[in-house]
Amino acid sequence: MLDTVPLQARFLDHADHYARWTGLAVGVMAAQHLIAMDSDDITMPLVFAITAFGLCAVGGVLLGDALTLRPQEAVRTASLAPRLVRDHVPPRMAPLVLLQAVALVTLLLISAVTASYGTDGNGIRQAGRVVTITCEGMRTSLGPWPGPHYSGPMFLALAIGAPACAWALRRIAHGPGEDQQRRDRAWAITGAWGLLVSSQVMLVVLMMSVALTENACAGRLGALALLVAYPLGLLSLFTFGWSLVTVVAPRAVDDE
């Protein structure tokens, strides 16, 4: 009989890699399917696609972390110093991702407050999809605006992803494992959280940019919004690239 133990052992040793890569692949396929769905609103499929990709990436990393083999030591030792989550996550990128998450929530809340009802070119009433400004004495609707109509899926994704990643990081910090293994697992989870946050920040920045640049009447408010949005978008693009590489191969990246 063939001995299948080595093959099974090799598979289990790399099960976390397979789960992370599968999560990314499923996320890409789900995004392609959602972005191609029929809709009278071309923005909503994009919102669903990016949100689904981020959640699939988080799900794949969390599954991979659950499948990671823990070292089976005959005698376990423990340090008297308490383990902290911040000791295992990327010291520079983790605060940056957290800052972008705060910025994303802030942008969505501001957009929800400033959003208004309007009608598109076909006379269809839009609920929370536009922002209304006064242009040459006339009320003008600009969109797509990341108001309540579009921000619902984003808030839902954050509400699911944030507690799940935080719980996983806490479990890594206080659970068994070698230092290198903890580092890899914590960095992969930080990368998945970064994918979810940075992709949504880029989407919100894109929506605001399109809305505020399609009409010359946006004025100083539009210029100020873009002055904040563009650097945040570039920062999120960098974070997205770092997070993607970190999810694929945590040991291949540094925090410089």
N, C-alpha and C positions, 0 to 999 in steps of 0.2 A: 504493500500500500504506500501511496505517496504521503510524505509528511507535510501536512498543510500548516503546521504551527508556525514555521518561520514566515510564510506568506501572510498569515493572519496577524502576526506580530508586526510585520512591516506596515501592513495596512493601518493597524491601530496607532502605530507610531506617527503616521502622517494623516490621521483622520481629521485633525484640526485644519490642516492645509486644504484637504479636499472639501471640507465644509465651507471654509471661507471662499474658496474659488467658486464653488457651486452657488453660494449666495450671490456673488457678483454676476455670474452667468445668468441665473434666474432673474436677477434684477434687470439686466440688460434686455432679456427677452420680454419680460413683463412691460418694460418701458416702451419697447418697440410695438408691442401689441396695443398698449393704451394710447400711444400717441397717434396711432393709425385709426382709432375708432371714429365712427361717424358722430359729428357734433356740429351744431350751428355756432358754437363758440370754439374758436381754434385755440384759445388759451387754456381752457379747462383740461383737455387731454394732456397738455404739457405739464400742468400742475400734478395731475394724477401720475404721469409717467415718472417725473422726478421724485415724487414722494414714494412711489412704489420701489424705485431703485434704491433709495436710501434705506427703507425698511428692510428690504431683502438683504442688503449688505450687513445691516445690524443683526438680522436674524441668522445669517450664515456664520458670522463671527461668534455669536453667542452659542450656536450649536457646536461650532468647532471647539470652543472653550469647554463645553460640557463633555465633549468626547476626548479631551486631552487626558492622556494617562498620567496619573500621579505616581511619583516614586514610591516603591514599596520597600521601606527600610525596616530592618529587623528592630532597630532601636531608634526611636524618634527623639530628637532633642529640640528644645525650644529656647529662644532667647528671652531674657527678662524685659528687653526693650519692646514696647508695643509697635506693631506694624501699622503703618499709615498708608492710606491710598496714595497720597501725594508722593510717597517714596518710590512708587512703582510706575507711575505714568510719566510721559515725556515732560520734563520740567519746563520747557519753553512752549511746546506746541499745545499741551493740554490747557494752560491758561488762555492761549490764543483762541482755541476752539470754544472755550467757555465764553470768552468775550464776544465771539461772533454769534453764539447762541443768544446772549443777552441783546446784542444789536438786532438780531432777527426778530425776537419777540417785540422789541421796541418799535421797529419799523412796521410790524404787522398791527400793533396797537394804534400807532399814529395813522396808518392807512385806514384802519377800521373807523376811527373817529372822523377822518376827513372824507371818507367815501360818501357818495350820495346816489340817489336814484336818477336814472337817465334813460334815454332811448338811443338805440343804435340807428344806423342808416335805414334799416327796414322798419323802423317804428316799434321794435320790440323793447319792452320795458326791461331795464337792467337793474337788478337789486344789488347794491353794494359793489358794482363792477367798475364804476367810474368816479372821477372827482370833478366837481363843477367849479369853474372859475368864471370871472367876468371879463369879457374880451370886447373892447370898444363899445361898452354899454350893454352888451348882450351876454346872456348866460350860455356858457359853452361846456360841454362834457368831454373830458379827456379819459381815455382808457386804452388798454385794460389797466385797471388800478387794483392793487392787491388788498382789496377790501374784504368784508366778511364772506362774500361769495366765493372768493378764491382761497382765503386764509384758513377756512375750516379744515381741509385735509392737512395743511401744514401744521396747524396746532395739534391735530390728532396724532400726527407722526411724532411730534416732539413729546407729547404726553405719553406715548408708548415707548419711544426710544430712550428718553432721558432716565426714567426710573430703572429700566432694564439694564442699561449700561452702568448706572451707578451701583445697582445691586451686584452686578457681575464683578466690578472693580473691588467692591468691598469683600466679596467672597474670595477673590484672588489674594487680597492683602492678608486675610485672616485664615486662609486655608493652607493645606500642605503643598509642598513643591519647592524646587530649587530656585535660587535667585534669578538665574537666566530664564527659566521657564516662566516665572512670574512676570518678568520683564516683557517677554514675548507676548504673553497673553494680554497683559495690561495695555501694551502699545497697540496690539491689533484691535482691541475694543475701542481705544481712543481714536484710532484711524476710522473705524466704522462710524463712530459718533461724528467725526469730522466730515465724512462723506455725506451724512444725512443733513448736517447743519450747513455746510458750505454750499452744497447744491441748491438748497432752498434760498440761501442768501443771494446767490447768483441769479436765481429766478426772480426774486423780488426786485433786485436792482434792475434787471432787464425790463420788467414790467413798468417800473417807475420811469426808467429812461425812455421807453417807447411812448409812454403817456405824456411826458413833459416835453418831449422834443418834436412831437407831431404838430404842435401848434406854437406859434411865436408868442402867444399871449400868456405863457406860463409865468413870465416876469421874474422878479427877484426871488420869489419863493421857489420857483422851478430851478433857477440857477443854484440857489443854496442847497436844495435837495440833491441835485446832481453832484455838487461839490463834495457832498458827504457820500453819496451812493457809489460814485466811480472808484474812489480808493478802496471802499469796502468790497466792491466787486472784484477788484484786482487781488486784494488780500484773500478773498474766498477762493479765487482761482488757484492761487498758490497752495492754500490749505487743501483744496480738493486733490491736487496732484500728490502732495505729501501723504494724504490719507489713503489714497488709492494704492500707492507703493507700499505703505505700511501694512495695509490689510493683506496684500499679496505676499509680502515677505518682510515680516517685522525686523529680522536681523540685518536686512540690507539697507536700512535707513539709520540716520543719526538725528540728533535733535539740534543740530547747528543751523 
